[in-house]
Amino acid sequence: MEINRWVDGYKIQAFPWVDGEKTIYVNVQYYSPGSSLSQPPAMDKSVWIINDVAGRRFVYEYTATAVNYIAHLFIPTDAQLIIKIEDTNTMRK
């Protein structure tokens, strides 16, 4: 499954990564109001989310939450951030 749309004012692109679908690549971009889309975004962050049931649910069902979480992360330059989502439903059992 692929996402390529605007969510809560952010441009998001998400798709299974080329690593044998072990992760989902998620890119979040923010453009300042009135700026041209042909110019670089004011904010551009990418992460990889582990492609399991919880990760897919976070990206594809809770997309706005995922986008806002990623947008507010501090990601050091040249860092590759891999996120593992824990399914809290299984923790309650």
C-alpha positions in Angstrom: 0.0 0.0 0.0 1.2 3.5 -0.8 0.3 6.9 0.5 1.0 10.1 -1.4 -1.2 12.9 -0.2 -1.6 15.9 2.1 -2.4 15.2 5.8 -2.9 18.0 8.4 -0.9 20.5 6.2 2.0 18.1 5.6 2.8 16.3 2.4 3.3 12.6 3.2 4.6 9.8 1.2 4.7 6.2 2.6 5.4 2.9 1.0 7.0 -0.5 1.7 10.8 0.0 1.5 13.0 -2.0 -0.9 14.5 -4.1 1.9 12.2 -7.0 1.2 9.3 -5.1 2.9 10.8 -5.3 6.3 10.1 -1.6 6.9 7.8 1.1 5.6 9.5 4.3 4.4 7.6 7.5 5.5 8.6 11.0 4.3 6.9 14.0 5.8 7.4 17.5 4.3 6.1 20.9 5.4 5.8 23.9 3.1 5.5 27.4 4.5 2.2 29.1 3.7 2.4 30.8 0.3 5.6 29.1 -0.7 6.0 27.4 -4.0 5.9 23.7 -4.2 8.8 23.9 -6.7 11.0 25.2 -3.9 12.5 22.9 -1.2 10.2 22.3 1.8 10.7 24.2 5.1 10.8 20.8 6.8 11.6 17.4 5.4 11.9 14.3 7.6 12.1 10.6 6.7 11.8 7.5 9.0 11.5 3.8 8.5 8.8 2.0 10.5 9.0 -1.8 11.1 6.5 -3.4 8.7 4.5 -5.5 11.1 0.8 -5.4 12.1 1.3 -2.5 14.6 3.6 -0.6 12.2 1.1 -0.9 9.3 -1.8 0.1 11.5 0.1 3.2 12.7 1.0 4.3 9.2 -2.1 3.4 7.2 -4.9 3.7 9.8 -3.6 6.4 12.1 -1.9 8.4 9.4 -2.5 11.9 10.9 -1.0 10.7 14.2 2.0 9.2 12.5 2.6 12.4 10.5 2.4 14.7 13.5 4.6 12.4 15.5 7.3 12.3 12.8 7.0 16.1 12.1 7.9 16.8 15.8 10.8 14.3 16.1 14.3 15.6 16.4 16.3 13.6 13.7 20.0 14.4 13.6 21.5 15.2 10.2 22.5 12.0 8.3 20.7 9.8 10.8 18.5 6.9 9.8 15.7 6.5 12.3 13.9 3.1 12.4 10.8 3.0 14.6 9.2 -0.1 16.2 5.6 0.4 17.2 4.5 -1.6 20.1 0.9 -3.0 20.1 -0.4 -1.9 23.5 -3.5 -4.1 23.0 -1.3 -7.2 23.4 0.4 -5.7 26.5 -3.0 -5.5 28.3 -3.8 -9.2 28.0 
